[in-house]
Amino acid sequence: MKPGTRKFVLIPGIIATALAIAFGLSQLRPEPPEREERNPGLLVEVMPLEVSSERFQIRSQGTIRPRTQTILSAEISGSIVSISPTFIAGGVFAQDDVLMRIDPTNYTVAVDKSEALVKQRRIEYDGAAQLRSQGYRAESELASAAANLAAAQAELVGARRNLERTYIRLPYEGMVLSKEADIGQFVSVGTRLGVVFATDRAEVRLPLTDQDLGFVDLPLAAEISGAGAGSGPLVELTAIQRGQPVTWDATIVRSEGVVDERSRVTYAVAEILDPYQRHGNGVPLPIGTFVGASIEGSAVYDVIRVPRTAVRGADQLLVVDDENRIQIRTVTVLRSDTQFAYISSGVVAGERIAITAIEAPVNGMPVRTIDTAATAMPVVREGVAASGGSEASRAQ
């Protein structure tokens, strides 16, 4: 064999031998253990659940209106001869202040005539009685004289009453809402003179839904009489005045006792004392002010309070079990407000719920948790939970 030919034969053999040796050595080397891939899970904030007693605040709203409002009308005819300076829209007056005077001339004359007639009838009666005692008059004549005297006295009472009606006044202190007659104007019986209202108390009608009624103790109709109103829950009224929120205290004194056919709500009536602060130094609450109302509800026991944003949809919570896995739990939400939801069943004290929003959670999803004190009631972070977190937090 030629030297060149031998060279080409040996090279492939050497390569094949080296590959065989390498393959054999690789078979002798122990395989590394397989690593189990572990999903650490999302980092979520959790809070333990606690049973508590709550007193709900029922939210409503309404417009302040007078408790007592009067349409002033003339009871007699005549010209208006004087008007009080306070008888203008917004003017205030005291009890029995004279707001307006109708010309009393004719009514003064009527009183004088009636007084004279009474004197005449009394003389006639006394004469008839004396003659009757002497036997010169019949009993019927004495009775006729007595009837004439009584009629004259009744006429005098009516004349004096008409004279008193020339004074336009009211039995309460109040404020003028509108003025509808002026000095020099002739008015007849029934002519509207203006509208006034009392300032000792004001009211506000507060609509309550059927669900609201389950958490507020309204005074029963049997508790309300002509002597006064029943005593019900306390109410805090709020309105914006001059750009600042202001609050006033009120009390539910009655419900209107019927369900509105259109809105299907029941109206509770709250009363405010001295709304214009005529006998105090607080901030006046004018008639016509639109107010928000927070009504003190009845006490509810054995409920669990959770942040409102922890509730998914209408009635689901994300419970984190002892193995740090998500359980989607359907619960009974007794009531909720802008901050909290109150749970009556579906979870128990001691369980933990996720209060961090999780996108598309599923049962059994592993998570890592950060504990939050139940009493702190933290603000729930918006958005989707992401893996990782602050190393300063205690992660599990």
Buried (B, 14 or more C-beta within 10 A) or exposed (E): EEEEEEEEEEEEEEEEEEEEEEEEEEEEEEEEEEEEEEEEBBBBBBBBBEEBEBEBBBBBBBEBBBBBEBEBBBBBBBEBBBBBEBBEEEBBBEEEBBBBBBBBEBBBEBBEBBBEBBEEBBEBBEEBEEBBEEEEBEEEEBEBBBEBBEEBBEBBEEBBEBBBBBBBBBEBBBBBBBBBBEEEBEBEEEBEBBBBBBBBBBBBBBBBEEEBBBBBEBBEEEBBEEEEBBEBBEBBBEBEEEEEEBBBEBBBBBBEEEEEEEEEBBBBBBBBBBBBBBEEEEEBBEBEBEBBBBBBBEEBEEBBBBBBBBBBEEBBBBBBEEEBBBBBBEBEBBBBEEEBBBBBEBBEEEBBBBBBBBEEBEEEBBBBBBBBEBEEBEEBEEEEBEEEBEEEEEBE
